[in-house]
Amino acid sequence: MRILFVSCLFAIAAAATGQAQTVDELVARHIEARGGLQKLQAIQTIKITRTVATPFSDVRVIIYRKRPQLFRAEQGPAAPGAALVPRGVNPDAAWDVAQGKVVTRPDAAAAETRELDADFDGLLVDWKAKGHAVTYEGKEMLPSAETYKLKVKTKSGAERTIYLDARTYLERRQTGILNLPGGRQFNIVLDFDNYREVNGVKFPFDINEDRTGKEPSLSFVTYTEKIEVNVPMDDSLFAPPAKPGQP
């Protein structure tokens, strides 16, 4: 009995060690596939210009990111010269502009937004230092490719499942729960495609998004027009506007 008990303990320890090695190996290959840690860290700011095709109209989206966790997104009608509505994340708050007013998200929602939206390199990069937990859930076949399935629980408690292409180790899909202001909540599926290299780092230029839940289901197709890196950005860009009607 004692020998059997000790053998079980060794088996459990070995399984835990094997999983840790598998997660570390998969994350390392993912980082290398994207261009390597050195090239990732050489990028200090990112500006992304996109058009999002919705069931109703096209939306113009411009995203600004700056290390370590500064984020701003502006969106609005795709018509030339149309005003874009901003939202952002800085060290003090996560904020939105709604009905001409700046609205600050509660602390728990702000923490989640900072970890998900304002994460500069992606959830898997430096996940241990960020305080996240990552577990390997096995392989899964998607329509686009066979994938490795990784479950991520962030420090704030948000959960995401990341699917890495078993051949390229690039991210193919991400699923989870999207929490929006006003208590709105969706199950989301993000599919990534059309990877292109910018400054030695690969980015997905096409993103398909499906939202399901209590509200009517929504689908979006995102086309990235341009990604610019190391563009000068002042920290004030990420502060809420003094006059919400202005950028």
NUTOR-460217 format. One record per atom (N, C-alpha, C): residue in three letters; x, z, y. Coordinates in steps of 0.2 Angstrom, whole numbers, plus 2048, in hexadecimal, padded with zeros to 3 digits. Each point is the difference from the previous one (the first is absolute). Layout:
BEGIN
AlaXZY...
# end
This chain:
BEGIN
Met8048007FAMet7FC800806Met804800806Arg806804800Arg804801806Arg8047F9801Ile8027FD7FBIle8037F9800Ile7FB7FB803Leu7FA8007FELeu7FB7FC802Leu7FF801807Phe7FF806803Phe7FF802807Phe8067FD804Val8068027FEVal8067FD804Val8007F9800Ser7FE7FC7FBSer8007F9800Ser7FB7FD805Cys7FA804800Cys7FB7FD805Cys802801807Leu804806801Leu802801807Leu8057FA802Phe8057FF7FBPhe8057FA801Phe7FC7FA802Ala7FB7FF7FCAla7FC7F9800Ala7FD800807Ile7FD805802Ile7FD800807Ile8057FF806Ala8068047FFAla8057FF805Ala8027F9800Ala8017FD7FAAla8037F9800Ala7FB7FC803Ala7FA8017FFAla7FB7FB803Ala7FF801807Ala801806803Ala800801807Ala8067FD803Thr8068017FDThr8067FD803Thr8007F87FFGly7FD7FD7FBGly7FF7F97FFGly7FC7FD806Gln7FA804802Gln7FC7FD805Gln803800807Ala804806801Ala804800806Ala8057FB801Gln8037FE7FAGln8057FB801Gln7FC7F9801Thr7FB7FF7FDThr7FC7FA800Thr7FE7FF807Val7FD805804Val7FE800806Val8067FE805Asp8058047FFAsp8067FE804Asp8037F97FFGlu8007FE7FAGlu8027F97FFGlu7FB7FB803Leu7FA8017FFLeu7FB7FB803Leu801800808Val800806803Val801800807Val8067FD802Ala8068017FDAla8067FD802Ala8007F87FFArg7FD7FE7FBArg7FF7F97FFArg7FB7FD805His7FB803802His7FC7FE805His803800807Ile804805802Ile8047FF806Ile8057FB800Glu8037FF7FAGlu8057FA800Glu7FD7F9801Ala7FA8007FDAla7FC7FA800Ala7FE7FE807Arg7FF805804Arg7FE7FF807Arg8067FE805Gly8068017FDGly8067FF804Gly805805800Gly7FE8067FDGly805805800Gly7FF805805Leu8028067FFLeu7FF806805Leu8047FF806Gln8067FD800Gln8047FF806Gln7FD7FB805Lys7FD7FB7FDLys7FC7FB805Lys7FA803802Leu7FC8047FCLeu7FA803802Leu802805806Gln8058047FFGln802805805Gln8027FD807Ala8037F97FFAla8027FD806Ala7FB7FE805Ile7FA8007FDIle7FA7FE805Ile7FD806803Gln800801806Gln7FE805804Gln7F9800803Thr7FE7F9801Thr7F97FF803Thr7FD7FA7FDIle7FA7FF7FFIle7FC7FA7FDIle7FA7FF804Lys7FF7F9802Lys7FA7FE803Lys7FD7FB7FCIle7FA8017FEIle7FD7FB7FBIle7F97FD804Thr8007FA800Thr7FA7FC803Thr7FC7FD7FAArg7FA802800Arg7FC7FD7FAArg7F97FE803Thr7FD7FC7FCThr7F97FE800Thr7FC8027FAVal7FB804801Val7FC8037FAVal7F97FC800Ala7FF7FC7FBAla7FA7FD7FFAla7FB8057FDThr7FA801803Thr7FB8057FEThr7FA7FC7FEPro7FB8037FDPro7FA7FC7FFPro7FC7FE806Phe802803806Phe7FC7FE806Phe8047FC805Ser807801801Ser8047FD805Ser8078017FEAsp8047FC803Asp808802800Asp802805805Val8048047FEVal802806804Val8087FF801Arg802801806Arg807800802Arg8038077FFVal8058017FDVal8038077FFVal8087FF801Ile802805804Ile807801802Ile8028077FEIle8058007FCIle8038077FDIle807801803Tyr801806803Tyr806802802Tyr8028067FCArg8078007FDArg8028067FDArg807802802Lys802806801Lys806802802Lys8028077FCArg8068007FEArg8038067FCArg7FF806804Pro7FF8067FDPro7FE8017F9Pro7F97FF7FEGln7FB802805Gln7F97FF7FEGln7FC7FF806Leu8027FB804Leu7FC7FD805Leu7FC7FA7FEPhe7FA800802Phe7FC7FA7FEPhe7FA7FF805Arg7FF7F9802Arg7FB7FE804Arg7FD7FA7FDAla7F97FF800Ala7FD7FA7FEAla7FB7FE806Glu8007FA801Glu7FB7FD805Glu7FC7FB7FDGln7FA800801Gln7FC7FB7FCGln7FA7FE805Gly7FD7FA7FFGly7FA7FE803Gly7FF7F87FFPro7FC7FD803Pro7FE7F97FFPro8067FC800Ala8007FB7FCAla8067FB800Ala8007FB805Ala7FB800805Ala8007FC805Ala806801805Pro8037FB803Pro806801804Pro7FE804806Gly804805802Gly7FF804806Gly7FB8067FFAla7FD8007FAAla7FB8067FFAla803806800Ala7FD806802Ala803806800Ala8008037F9Leu8068037FFLeu8018037F9Leu7FF808801Val7FD8037FBVal7FF807800Val8068047FCPro803805803Pro8068037FDPro7FE8067FCArg8048027FBArg8008077FDArg8078017FEGly8028067FFGly8078027FFGly8018067FDVal8078017FEVal8028067FDVal807802804Asn801806802Asn806803803Asn8018077FDPro806803802Pro8018077FDPro7FB805802Asp7FC7FF805Asp7FB805802Asp7F97FE7FEAla7FE7FA7FEAla7F97FF7FEAla7FF7F97FDAla7FB7FF7FDAla7FD7F97FEAla7FA7FF804Trp8007FB804Trp7FA7FF805Trp7FD7F97FFAsp7FA800802Asp7FC7F9800Asp7FD800807Val7FE7FA801Val7FC7FE806Val7F97FE7FEAla7FB804801Ala7F97FE7FEAla7FB801806Gln7FC7FB802Gln7FC800805Gln803801807Gly8067FE801Gly803801806Gly803807801Lys8018047FALys803806801Lys8058017FAVal805804802Val8058027FBVal7FE8067FCVal8007FE7F9Val7FE8067FCVal8068017FBThr801807800Thr8068027FCThr7FD8027F9Arg8047FE7FBArg7FD8027F9Arg8028077FEPro7FC8047FCPro8018077FEPro8078007FDAsp8038067FFAsp8078017FEAsp8017FD7F9Ala7FB8017FBAla8007FE7F9Ala8007F8800Ala7FC7FD804Ala7FF7F9800Ala8067FD803Ala803803805Ala8067FE804Ala8068007FBAla8018057FCAla8058007FBAla8007FB7FBGlu7FA7FE7FEGlu7FF7FB7FBGlu8017F9803Thr7FE7FF806Thr8017FA804Thr8087FF801Arg803805802Arg807800801Arg8047FE7FAGlu7FE8037FAGlu8037FE7FAGlu7FF7F97FDLeu7FA7FE802Leu7FE7F97FDLeu8017FA805Asp7FE801806Asp8007FB805Asp8077FF803Ala803806802Ala806801804Ala8068007FBAsp7FF8007FAAsp8067FF7FBAsp8047FA801Phe806801802Phe8047FA802Phe8027FB7FAAsp8038037FBAsp8037FC7FBAsp7FB7FF7FAGly7FB8047FFGly7FC8007FAGly8008067FDLeu7FB8027FCLeu7FF8067FDLeu8058027FBLeu8037FB7FDLeu8058017FALeu807802803Val8017FD806Val807801802Val801807802Asp8058047FEAsp801807802Asp7FA8047FETrp7FD7FF7FBTrp7F98047FFTrp8028077FELys8058027FDLys8028077FFLys801804807Ala8047FD804Ala801803807Ala7FA800804Lys7FB7FC7FFLys7FA800804Lys7FB8057FDGly8028037FAGly7FB8057FDGly7FB7FD7FCHis8007FA7FEHis7FB7FD7FCHis8018017F8Ala7FB7FF7FCAla8018007F9Ala7FF7F97FDVal8047FE7FCVal7FF7F97FDVal8008017F8Thr7FC7FD7FDThr8008007F9Thr7FF7F97FDTyr8037FE7FATyr7FF7FA7FDTyr7FA8007FBGlu7FB7FB801Glu7FA8007FDGlu8007FB7FAGly8067FC7FFGly8007FB7FBGly7FF7F9803Lys7FF7FB7FCLys8007F9802Lys7F87FE801Glu7FF7FB804Glu7F97FE801Glu8007F8802Met7FC7FC7FCMet8007F9802Met7FB7FF805Leu8027FD806Leu7FC7FE805Leu7FF7F8800Pro7FB7FE803Pro8007F8800Pro8067FD803Ser804803804Ser8067FD803Ser8068017FBAla8008057FDAla8068027FCAla8008067FCGlu8048017FBGlu8018067FDGlu803805805Thr7FE806800Thr803805805Thr8018077FDTyr805803803Tyr8018077FFTyr7FB804805Lys7FD8057FDLys7FB804804Lys803807802Leu800801806Leu803806803Leu7FB804804Lys7FF8067FELys7FB805804Lys804804805Val7FD7FF807Val804804805Val7FB805803Lys802806800Lys7FC805804Lys804803806Thr7FE7FE806Thr804802806Thr800807801Lys805802805Lys800807801Lys7FA803803Ser7FC7FC803Ser7FA803803Ser7FA8007FBGly8017FC7FAGly7FB8007FBGly7FD7F97FFAla8017FC804Ala7FD7F97FFAla8037FD7FAGlu7FC7FC7FDGlu8027FC7F9Glu8007F9801Arg8057FD7FDArg8017F8800Arg8037FF7F9Thr7FD7FA7FDThr8037FD7FAThr8047FA802Ile8067FF7FFIle8047FA801Ile8027FD7FATyr7FF7F9800Tyr8017FC7FATyr8067FB802Leu8068017FDLeu8057FC801Leu8017FA7FBAsp8017FA802Asp8017FA7FCAsp8058027FBAla7FF7FF7F9Ala8048027FBAla8067FB800Arg8007FA803Arg8057FB800Arg804801807Thr7FD800805Thr803801807Thr801807803Tyr7FD8047FDTyr800807803Tyr7FD801807Leu7FD7FB803Leu7FD800806Leu7F98037FFGlu7FD803805Glu7F9803800Glu7FB7FA800Arg7FC8007FBArg7FA7FB7FFArg7F9803802Arg7FF8077FFArg7FA802802Arg801808801Gln7FB802805Gln800807801Gln7F8802801Thr7FF8067FDThr7F9802800Thr7FF807802Gly7FA802802Gly800807803Gly7F9801804Ile800805803Ile7FA802804Ile8027FF808Leu7FC7FC803Leu8017FF808Leu7FB805803Asn803804804Asn7FC805804Asn8007FD808Leu7FA7FF802Leu8007FE807Leu7FD805805Pro801800806Pro7FC804805Pro7F98007FFGly7FD806801Gly7F98007FFGly7FD8027F9Gly8058017FCGly7FE8027F9Gly7FF7FA7FBArg8027FA803Arg7FF7FA7FCArg8058007FAGln7FF7FE7FAGln8048007FBGln7FF7FA7FBPhe8067FD7FEPhe7FF7FA7FCPhe8058017FAAsn7FF7FD7FBAsn8057FE7FBAsn8037FA801Ile8077FF801Ile8037FA802Ile8047FD7FAVal8017FA800Val8057FC7FCVal8037FB805Leu807801800Leu8047FC804Leu8047FC7FBAsp8007F9801Asp8047FC7FCAsp8057FC804Phe8078007FFPhe8057FD804Phe8037FA7FDAsp8017FB804Asp8037FA7FDAsp8047FC806Asn8037FB7FEAsn8047FC805Asn805804803Tyr8058027FCTyr805804803Tyr8057FB803Arg802802806Arg8067FD804Arg805804802Glu8067FE801Glu805804803Glu801800807Val801806803Val801801807Val805804801Asn8067FE803Asn806804801Asn8028037F9Gly8007FC7FBGly8028027FAGly7FB8057FCVal7FA801802Val7FC8047FDVal7F97FC7FELys7FD8017FBLys7FA7FC7FELys7FA804802Phe7FB7FC803Phe7FA803802Phe7FB7FC7FDPro7FA8027FFPro7FA7FC7FDPro7FD7FD807Phe7FF7FA800Phe7FD7FD806Phe7F87FF7FEAsp7FE8007FAAsp7F97FF7FFAsp7FD8077FCIle7FA803803Ile7FD8067FDIle7F97FF7FFAsn7FD8017FAAsn7F98007FFAsn7FE8077FFGlu7FB802804Glu7FD806800Glu7F98007FEAsp7FE8057FBAsp7F98017FEAsp7FE807801Arg7FA801804Arg7FE807801Arg7F98017FDThr8008057FCThr7F98027FDThr7FF807801Gly7F98027FFGly7FE807801Gly7F9800801Lys7FE805804Lys7F9801801Lys7FD7FB805Glu8047FD805Glu7FF7FB804Glu8007F97FDPro7FE7FB803Pro8007F97FDPro8087FF7FFSer8017FC7FASer8077FE7FFSer8037FB805Leu806800801Leu8037FC805Leu8077FD7FDSer8017FA802Ser8067FD7FESer8047FD806Phe806800800Phe8047FE805Phe8067FC7FEVal8027FA803Val8067FD7FEVal805800806Thr806802800Thr804801805Thr8067FB800Tyr8017FC805Tyr8057FB800Tyr805803806Thr8068017FEThr805802804Thr8047FA804Glu7FF800806Glu8037FA804Glu808801801Lys801806802Lys807801802Lys8028087FFIle8068017FDIle803807800Ile807800803Glu800804806Glu806801804Glu8038077FFVal8068007FFVal8048067FEVal805802806Asn801806801Asn804803805Asn7FF7FE807Val7F97FF801Val7FE7FF807Val800806804Pro803800806Pro800806804Pro7F9803801Met7FF8067FFMet7F9804801Met801807802Asp7FD801806Asp801807803Asp7FB8047FDAsp8018077FFAsp7FC8047FCAsp7F9801804Ser8007FE806Ser7FA801804Ser7FB7FB7FDLeu8027FB7FDLeu7FB7FB7FDLeu7FB8037FBPhe8028067FDPhe7FD8037FBPhe7FB805802Ala800802807Ala7FC805803Ala7F97FD801Pro7FB804800Pro7F97FD802Pro8007FE807Pro7FC7FA802Pro8007FE807Pro7FD805804Ala802801806Ala7FD804805Ala7F97FE802Lys8007F9800Lys7F97FD801Lys7FE7FC7FAPro7FC8027FCPro7FE7FD7FAPro7FF7F9800Gly7FD7FE806Gly7FF7F8801Gly8067FC801Gln805803800Gln8077FD802Gln8048007FAPro8057FC7FEPro8058007FBPro805806801
# end
